[in-house]
């Protein structure tokens, strides 16, 4: 009897709580239409559970914007997600104008004040809200210097040569089928490890976990993909005999052991190298010269870890999409090749000073990142009640004013902006030359906007340009079709965007390199 009464009371309490949460969520987003579901997309369960938009069970999850980009915004300029169980109410907008309002310098918006990734990785430059972020940024800013970009250029060449030699492509006229995703992520990790941490990463022998069962790259892939599980699951679950959970435990142990060993080595290094890792460790010194840039022990670990993650997953995924598109659109590849040969007409090697001369190549890169931006949203939280001014998708219509409440998450939808026909006519078409006529630099949102824009933008661009110059100068990229498959069918099979908790990329992309005569 008593048990039934307690059960009924608890059930009633939960239902009332859910209804109140739901109603207050609707008020917070000013009743903007959208998805009504148990979990918000930025909550841990919302991130872990797959996207499902059924009538009886709705979880927008990580993929809904990619899946619905053709339908959602054809009828709405803004949508909301209102959860009744876990998470804050959310607004999504595919608008450059709103991005300026939300991701600019306004104190009305900040990064999420309680990011789940802070629990997993430690407070860091990427996820920290404004106040601690200033310290993080001061500590890391000096690392992003001309010296770093020179190192990125040199390391990209060295790693490229190591890759070609180790893979045995040097002696061949044509390579076997390559799954580009595997190559590019490993490549980007090798470059960032070397430039940011001074850790050489031989192509044949990538660093492994202490027991030799997991490479550093595998542990980073799992740590990023399953960060939400790590934040959500209690520690005891990792003792269960479930391979998936055991792998997560091993991945996190490997990555934390690696990062701590790098930090310890730097502390013992009296010369103190001024690369990214050296600067982060220095900012933790007892007698650090600038107290406004001092970092705690956990912040040191957090920053080293996210620099590794931010510096390789994104670049690797962007490179795969760009290479796959160049393989599919041979005319654009030939234009990029001709440009490279004309810049290097006297047969010399390219240098960092040449980067700006590869205009068409840069447009191919931007167009690839427009179609497949490695980060699909800029997530901010309203720090006070605020009115969003949202332009209409219909020419001549008045802008919409949406009053949202403090605590609402406002996500600037990068995919939505990059596929918005107001900014990019025929947005589905791969057309690198469109960038010749685009005068507003804010329309390219792949690296974010405002004070929190990507600190590694130049790092990534230098690496990507250098990689593609080396590749396209000597090799022709060809897509590998299945038996009876047409290039259009290959496009539909491979060039499909998928979000892996944090980053967006294409499906496994089979290509072949054919040596240019
Ligand atoms: C194609 C490659 C890359 C893409 C598309 C990319 C994209 C982005 C975006 C969109 C943001 C802003 C997130 C926000 O506003 O919420 C960001 C921030 C950041 N990125 Fe990147 N990134 C790339 C490569 C890199 C690299 C190579 C590094 C470092 C080596 C890096 C380091 C950072 C850092 C430190 C931040 C945080 C900046 C701050 O809040 O002050 N990124 N990135």
Boltz pocket constraint, residues with backbone or C-beta under 6 A from the ligand:
constraints:
  - pocket:
      binder: B
      contacts: [[A, 103], [A, 125], [A, 126], [A, 127], [A, 137], [A, 192], [A, 196], [A, 306], [A, 307], [A, 310], [A, 311], [A, 312], [A, 314], [A, 315], [A, 318], [A, 373], [A, 374], [A, 375], [A, 377], [A, 378], [A, 379], [A, 445], [A, 446], [A, 447], [A, 448], [A, 449], [A, 451], [A, 452], [A, 453], [A, 454], [A, 455], [A, 456], [A, 457], [A, 459], [A, 460]]
      max_distance: 6.0
